[in-house]
Amino acid sequence: MEVVIVPEARAIGGLAADAVEALLARRPDAVLGLATGSSPLVVYAELIRRCRAGDLSFARARGFLLDEYVGLPAEHPQRYRSVIRRELEDQVDFAPDAIVGPDGLADDPVAVCAAYERSITDAGGVDLQLLGLGTDGHLAFNEPGSSLNSRTRIKTLTQRTRSDNERFFDPPEQVPRHVLTQGLGTILDARHLVLVATGPAKARAVQALVEGPLSAFCPASVLQLHPHATVLLEDGSASELQLGDYYRETYAGKPRWQGL
């Protein structure tokens, strides 16, 4: 796992966008894993800027969402398919239907989850997966206690996670109780994991992810098992790391041609 600490969130967006741009340059038909939430927005903003400047193109790329709320109407603005369309897809040059997500309105969520797993496999797997981090260490919607080898499935949200997401809903009580989410095992199948965490509220979860034991208590700690995982932090989210100076020193001395 590579831990990169920069002074502010905007720099994180640039680093993650560098990784996506390099991937699309060598493989224009790459498969991207797309996360929602507040943390990836700095990445999407930079990708939009570069696409509009002609520096990269998503015309041949595909995208898979990490998760989706169960039961939100198709037109609801906080449905994750709507969020990705608004925050990224409609502002760049993805082909129609190039981005898909699990169907949170399906009558048979178990069958939907199994089919979603197959669709990722049929696409050749995810080349680069963007990730955020919950304040309790959850990854996608894999709450504490999730199997480290779990696959896409339906999950019940804890009150803490629902409270964290209340700011996106009006009224707050509209936050759904159930979601469809890629499992931790599904996420680990991606070839490159890029996790973004910003703000001091994430600092304790970041410390558990990076320096704590591998444990279902902190689902994001599963990144410790991945051969190519990158954790992008700013000073606030890195504030509880015991080896923060070490991470800064090693990244400062890294050959730039290596990228992420």
N, C-alpha and C positions, 0 to 999 in steps of 0.2 A: 504494500500500500504506500502510495506517495501522498504526503501531506504538504500542501502549498498554502502558505499564509501571506496574504497581501494586506496593505493598509486599509483598503476600502472596497466596497462591494462592486463598484464599476470595473475594477481591475479583474475581478472574478469573471464577469461577463466576457471580457476580452480573452481570457485564457481558455474558457470553455468554448468560445466561438472559434478560437484558433484550432482546437482539436477537431471540431466539426468541419471547419473549412479544409483542414488537411485530409480528413477522411473523404470528403466529397471530391477533392482533387484527384485522389488516387482511385476512388471507387464512386463514380457519380450515382450509381444505383444502390447506394448503401441503405441499410435499414436502421432507422433511428428510433430509440425509445424515448418517449416524451412524457415529462412529468408536469403536473400542475402545481398550484400553490404559489406563494410569494417568492420563494428563493430563486426558481428558474427564470423569473421575469427579466433579470438583468442579462441573462444569456440570450433570451429571445429578442430583446431590444437590440442587442449587438448583431445578432444574425440577420434581423430585418434590415438594419443599416447596411450591412455588407452585401446583402442580396440586392438592395436597391442601387448600391454603388457598382454592381456588376462583378463583385469579387467572388461570389459563389452562387450556385444554383441548386434548387431542390427539385428541378423538373423531372429527374429520373429517380429520386429518392422515395422511400416509403417510411411511414411512421406508425408506431403502435403506442397506444396510451397505456400507462401503468395501471389505471384504475378508473372506476366510475361509480357514482352514487346509484343506489337502487331506488326506483320509483319516481325520480324527478321527471317531469314532462319534457318531451323532446325540445321544446322551445325555452326551457328554463335557463336563465343566463349563467347559473352556477353548475349546470350539468357540465362535466369535464370535457365532453366533446364540444360543447359550445365555447368553453373557455379557450381551448386550444385553437379553435377556429378563429376566435376573436384576437387572441394574443400572438398568434404566429401564422397560421395557415392562410388566412385571408390577406396577409400583408407580404407574402412571399410567393414563389412560383411553384408550389406543389401541384402536381396534376390532380384532377378531380378524383376523389375516392382513394387517394394515396395514403390517407391517414385513417386508421380504424381504431375502434375501442370496443371493449365488452359492452353488450347491450343490457343496460340496467333496467329496461322495461320488458324484458322477455318473461314469458310465463314459466320457463324451465331454466332457472339460473345455473343449475348444475350442468346441464347440457351445453349452455352458452359458454361456461368456463372451459369445459373440455374442448369445445370447438375453437376457442380463442387460443388455447395452447397449441392446437394443431396448426392454426393459421400462422403463428409465429415460426413454428418449425418449417412449414411449407415455404415460408419466405426466406429461409436460409438462416434464421436466427437474427438477433439484434446485434449490430456492429458497435453501436455506442449508445449507452443508456444514461440519460440524465436523471438525477435523483435529488430529492430534497430530504429533509430530516425532521421528524417530529420532536417536540420538546421532551417526550418520554422515550425517545430513541426509535420510534416506529419508522419503518421504511415502506414506501407506498402506504397501504393500509394494513400492513402486518404489525399488529399491536404486540406489546410485550406478552410473551408466552407462545408466540407463533412458532411452529416448527421451522427449523433452519433449512429444511428440505421441502418446504411447502410449495404447492403449485397454485395456479389461478383458481380462486374459489370465492364464495360469499363469506363476508365477515361482518360481525356486529361491532360497531364503534363504541369505544369507551366514552364516558362523559367528558373526560379530559380532552380527548380528540375532538369531540363535538363542540366543546367550549372553544378550543383553538380555532375552529372553523366558523364560529358564530359571526365573526366580523364580515364574512362574505354574504350573509343572509339577512333579509329584512322581511318579517321579524326573525330574530335569531332561532326561535323554536322550529324553524323550517329545516334545520340541518337534519338530513336523513339519519336513520339509525343503522342502516345496512349499506354495504358497498360490495362491488366485485373488484377484486384486486389480484394482480400478479403475485404469486408466492415468492418467498425468498429463494427457493430453488430455481424458479423461473428467472428471476433477476440475475442470479449467479451465472446463468447460461450465456448472458450477453458477453461479447468479447472485450469491451472496455466499459467500465463503470465510472461515471463522473458525478460525484456528489457535491452539491453546493449547499453551504450553510452560512447564514449571516445573522448577526445580532447576538448580544449577550444572553438572550433568552435560550439560545441553542447551545450555550457553552458547556453545560453539564452533560447534555446528550453527546456532544462532540467528544468530550473527554472519555466517556464510556465507549463510544464507537471506536476511537483510535487507540486508546491506552488501557481500556478495561479488558476483562476476560471475554472470550467468545461465549456468548450466553443468549438464550432466548429472552432474558430479562431486558436486554438491549438488542432488538432485532437487527439494527443497522450494523452491529459488530460482525455480522456475517461477511461484511466486506473484507475482513481480515483473511478470509479464505480465498479471495479472488486473486488471480495472477496479474491482473492489470486494473487496479482500482485507484482512482485519483480523488482526493478529498480537497476541495477548494474552500478556503476559509478567509475571513478578514479578522482584524485584531479582536473584535468583540466576541465572535464565536470561538476564537482560539484562546480566550483568556484563561481557561482552566487547564490547559494542556501543561503537563509537567515538563515535557520535552520541546516546548515551543521554540526555544532558541536553537535547538538542534535542527528542527524542521526548517527554520529560516536559513540556517547556515548551509544545509545540504542543498536546498533549492537554489540559493545564491551561487553555489559552486557547480551547479549542473550544466553540462554542455548544452547550449541552446538548440543545437541541431536535433537533440533528442525529443524536443517537444514534450507533450504529456503522454 
